[in-house]
Amino acid sequence: MNVKNSKKTGGVKPVTRIDIAPDQLVAEIRKRAHEIFLKRGPGPGSDLDDWLKAEREVKEKYGIKI
């Protein structure tokens, strides 16, 4: 993540920079969720948990905070 000194606050201000297009982001989340599913093994009721975990991991990878 890029940072920029802020003279007004006397601290460092994080600069959010997304290096991935939205459709590519979704594709990467989908791929990671599938990897999590395969590692965990098939079972009902965990698809949302897999997706949310993948979404957190991928967003963290790109420094996306929402």
N, C-alpha and C positions, 0 to 999 in steps of 0.2 A: 504494500500500500504506500502511496506517496504521501509525504507530509510536508506541510508548509509552515514556516514560523509565522506566528501572529504577533506583531508588535503591540497591537491594541490589548490583547489579553495576556501577553507576556508568556504564552505557552505555545504548544504545537497543535495545529489544527489538522485533523486527518482529511485527506482529499479522496473522495470515493471516485474510483475510475473503473468502469466496466469494460473489459476487453473481450466481450463476447456478445454476439447478437442474441436477441430474445429467443428466436427459434432454435438456435444452437444451445442456449442455456437449457431449454426444456428438453431437448434431445439428450443432453448430457445427464440431466436429472433422471430421465426415463431409463437411460442405460445403467446408471448407478443403482437405481431402485431395483432393476432386474438382477443386478449382481448381488445385491443384498438378499433378494428373494432366493436366488440359487444357493447362496451360502447358508441361509437359514433353513431352507428346505420348504417344500410345499405345505401349505396349511391354510385353512380358511381364516379370514378376519384380520390379517396382518398387512394387507396391501397398502392401506393408508399409512400405517406406521413406517413401512419400507419407503414410501414416497416422501414422507416428511423428513425422515433421517437423511435420505439422499439429497433432498432440497437443502437442508442445513449444511451438509458437507460441501456441496457444489457452490453454494453461495459464499461460504467461508473461503473456499479456494480462490474465488474471484474478488473477495473483499466487499461483497454486497451485503449491506445491512438494511433490513426492512423490518 
